[in-house]
């Protein structure tokens, strides 16, 4: 949600920032709503003040025996009592319209975000690791995985497309990856492990920006709750409607949760394999910071996600997203893309975003700077540390052998009960 004060102070700058994201000028329409709301609020205050003044004057007129004046004042008070509810209704209506207008548009990009319409204009920042040279043609995980326990047929039989059934060593590998990621983010990187709700209210998904614009990408229950598309929703909303002490910041939280996405906006993409599922697990990272600390926290968070890939010896690249490829709530985003030899391409495995105060305004999440009476909105950040299923895909494709087996990264061995290789089952 945008700050109406900043729009009032410099509407041209606001329009210019959103123009970088392909949005036509909207500042004047927002300011028109703001002006109308303020005019109604002023009229309402004036009417309330006049009603109070006239009510007091009635007694004074009666005391003087001036019945005509008293009756005229009574008539005026009666008219004001009739007028005020209408003004109050109008003020509520305009306030709601203004809030909707401020929430309708994406976050303004940071100054160093490159311009562009889509992923083709993203900018590669760095690479880590050297893709392995194979002495055979590497296969994609969708071809390699079924013999190892990645059962697409049973998943589809039970639940339909974009669901997978993991068995045996494959299930153990998935669990090991998740536990390894959690242990690293909590033990080495200082994130607080949480187990948040998987079902949330409208206010929660509005707070992190999924509602109202992206409702079709979510699953909704019959009682009106939403299945979380990412633990970002639950973790970030843990500070909603709170005023935090400055000393409590930064807050760093992590959670391993199932995530549920309808993938309505990705029809036809990655329909084969384990890349894009309706249900998947992810280790999410969320930070709540002071405004002046969020840029450094963004770099730190991204490095925490990178550390997992490095420990697993998976080649990847770090990409700065352009204005046209960023998510709705982000002001700046890094994607980490892991090398998949079966596809011969880098594919997204983590996205780390600084949302500034955009989500905090939607959640009314604030902090009180030390020595000040007033409050400020916090900054929120979120990132994947990592998506477990996509990491499993990367481990399979990068560790595959000519006989269809998969050598597993040494970092996972303590989590696998002696298992160091997945072997095809007959």
Number of C-alpha atoms within 10 A of each C-alpha: 23 21 12 16 9 11 18 16 10 11 19 14 13 18 18 16 19 20 16 19 22 13 13 11 16 17 21 14 12 20 17 12 17 19 15 16 21 15 13 18 19 14 16 21 14 12 18 17 12 15 21 13 13 20 17 12 16 20 14 14 16 14 11 11 11 13 13 11 16 21 14 13 21 17 13 16 21 13 12 18 14 11 14 17 12 12 18 15 12 17 21 15 13 20 18 13 16 22 18 14 19 19 23 16 17 20 24 24 26 16 10 11 19 17 18 18 15 13 15 11 16 22 17 14 11 11 14 15 13 11 16 12 10 12 8 8 11 21 21 20 25 19 13 22 26 19 17 22 19 24 20 21 14 14 16 14 12 11 12 13 15 21 22 23 18 20 15 12 18 22 14 15 25 19 16 21 25 23 17 18 25 26 14 18 27 16 12 10 17 14 20 16 19 14 12 17 13 18 17 19 15 13 14 24 26 20 24 25 25 20 18 13 13 14 16 15 18 19 17 17 10 6 7 11 16 20 21 25 24 23 29 25 26 25 26 25 23 15 18 19 14 13 16 18 13 17 11 10 15 17 16 23 22 28 25 24 21 17 19 20 19 18 17 13 11 11 9 9 10 12 13 15 20 21 22 18 21 20 15 22 21 24 27 28 30 28 24 27 24 22 14 11 14 22 17 10 20 23 14 13 26 24 16 21 26 21 17 21 25 13 14 18 19 23 20 24 19 22 20 24 26 25 30 21 18 26 17 20 23 25 23 27 27 24 24 27 21 26 25 24 23 20 13 12 11 15 18 19 24 24 24 26 27 28 26 28 30 27 28 25 22 22 25 18 26 25 21 18 15 11 7 7 7 10 16 18 22 29 26 28 29 28 28 26 32 27 24 25 21 21 24 21 24 26 24 28 24 29 21 25 19 12 8 18 19 22 17 20 16 12 15 20 16 12 17 18 10 9 15 16 17 22 17 16 10 5
